Amino acid sequence: MSVKNIFVLGLEEANLPALNDVPDADRYRFHPLLTIRELQVGEVSVPGLLEKAQRVLDSFDGGIDAVVGYWDFPVSTLVPILSERYGTRSTSLESVVKCEHKYWSRLEQEKAVGTHPNFGRVDLHADPPRPPAGVGFPMWLKPALAYSSELAFGVKDEDGFRAAVAEIREGIHRVGEPFEYILDRLDLPPEMAGVGGQVCLAEEALSGIQVAVEGYVHDGEVTVYGVLDSIDYPGSSSFLRHQYPSTLPEPVLHRLRDVTARVMRQIGMQEATFSIEYFYDPHTDEINVLEVNPRHSQSHAELFQYVDGAPNHHAMLRLSLGEDPAMPHRAGRYRTAAKWYYRWFTDGVACELPSREDVSRIEKEMPGTRIHVIPEPGQHLSDMDEQDSYSFELAHVVTGGDSEEELREKYDHCVAALHLACEKAGPAGRDS
């Protein structure tokens, strides 16, 4: 069987082990295509990124069998553009943008299902800015496009609304301007005329149990291969952990799969993986779509490996090669798994971090764990990339076990053994 050359946009050291753990990994040769820093740090130039990527691909001495990626914009939009140029498999650019553009995505959801919050556009140029009609507090304000939860703010009143709008006005251009380059490549429907990429969305806050549904579309059929629970820190909107499989009852899981299929058919995605985040309110039995992502979640790869026996990268790779993307089911070592986010909720300076040798030792001492420390020694937490608006990630800890209690015990052991320490930063975000 011939080896397949697969170019991975944003391939980084943390995901390479999971890629190499997919079934038949010896068939694949993974090639990095642009770095995460090039793709997501600082000002983004889509034409510049395309030119760099094309230089790499044009100079490659061999066949190009697939171009893949598992990150948000601009990776998600570069994949279909490059796939079209080099004749590899991908969903359409339009279907990706229908997911990535939060306002357009809501319009598409509205056509398919009634399971979404009240939403509307915010006029960033109004003085004073006002919430859109029909959207009440508490609400979330977010750009049409952003990395992770960057520039996403939960607001409870007019004062919070105005403060959030001021921050979004200042930072929305960083991703909004390059996104408009992508929008210009599409024939937009009348409801998107004049909307652009630098638009702010307001939507009523949802409550309940947050879950993530992962799946793919292949030969026109929507398949859900996993549902995960997303648990926040108490009193916070920041994730404490993702846990797989979900503990929700089967009737709720059935409804989630049904809504997912209707949404993805409306969006028109083909031959690609996806992830949809939902809220389920057990008091009202309501399901609401939070957001639709046109890629699977790379951060869940090890959870699927621990429980099902293969990282979710497997489905992405098979789809890109035109092969059967079916995932194994419950063939892994553990009954359940979790990815934990060890956070600080104030700025600081990382002053005591474990070495790679320390991390390897802890993982060997506690089987069924993997650890990734985020900050660099001496780094200010506020200088780290891709953090939400309320907290800073110090470490990701993946644990596998046969019960939730075992997952928690392993996490607690790892956090204690890491001896992570930070010094408080001064008022200006620097040492006091």
Order of alpha helices (4+ residues) and beta strands (2+ residues): beta-alpha-beta-alpha-alpha-beta-alpha-alpha-alpha-beta-beta-beta-alpha-alpha-beta-beta-beta-beta-alpha-beta-beta-alpha-alpha-beta-beta-alpha-beta-beta-alpha-beta
